[in-house]
Amino acid sequence: MSTFKVGDVVSGKIAGIQSYGAFVALDNSTQGLVHISEITHGFVKDIHDFLEVGQEVKVKILDIDEEKNKISLSIRATEEAPKEQPAKKKPVSSSENDEGFNTLRDKLEEWIKKADK
């Protein structure tokens, strides 16, 4: 395990898939886990939609826990994040925009008259 360092980007082969992530063989004696949240950008419901056993993948080493002999990996960190699409806003007509304020303006005059009495 000492040949790998946090931040390294290495190639590996998918050795197994579980509901929570995929195990990647980095060499003959070293495996790491790609958590489901590190598979790709966006939501992953089923890992099988993205990976299969035996597939070659490029992974980034996120963490190495020597004590527990665990390596945390990310496929997502090796890919460029998709450009975010600006949220589409519903066009608001000027009459809709002013309507609420006009109602308050009208009510304000009414409230002021009542307060003066």
Residue pairs with C-beta under 8 A, 6 or more apart in sequence:
1 30
1 64
1 66
1 69
1 71
3 27
4 10
4 26
4 30
4 61
4 64
4 71
5 61
5 64
6 61
6 62
6 63
6 64
7 60
7 61
8 60
8 61
9 58
9 59
9 60
9 61
9 78
10 26
10 58
10 59
10 61
11 56
11 57
11 58
11 59
12 24
12 25
12 26
12 32
12 56
12 57
12 59
12 73
13 24
13 25
13 54
13 55
13 56
13 57
14 22
14 23
14 24
14 25
14 51
14 52
14 53
14 54
14 55
14 57
15 23
15 24
15 25
15 31
15 53
16 22
16 23
16 53
17 23
17 47
17 48
17 51
17 52
17 53
18 47
19 36
19 47
20 35
20 36
21 33
21 34
21 35
21 36
21 38
21 39
21 47
22 33
22 34
22 39
22 47
22 51
23 31
23 32
23 33
23 34
24 31
24 32
24 33
24 34
24 57
24 59
24 73
25 31
26 32
26 59
26 71
30 71
31 71
32 59
32 61
32 70
32 71
32 72
32 73
33 70
33 71
33 72
33 73
34 57
34 59
34 73
34 74
34 75
35 72
35 74
36 44
36 47
37 44
37 76
38 62
38 72
38 73
38 74
38 75
38 76
38 77
39 47
39 50
39 51
39 75
39 76
40 50
40 75
40 76
40 79
41 76
41 79
41 81
41 82
42 82
44 50
51 57
57 75
58 75
58 78
59 73
59 74
59 75
59 78
60 73
60 74
60 75
60 77
60 78
61 71
61 72
61 73
62 72
62 73
62 74
62 77
63 70
63 71
63 72
64 70
64 71
64 72
65 71
65 72
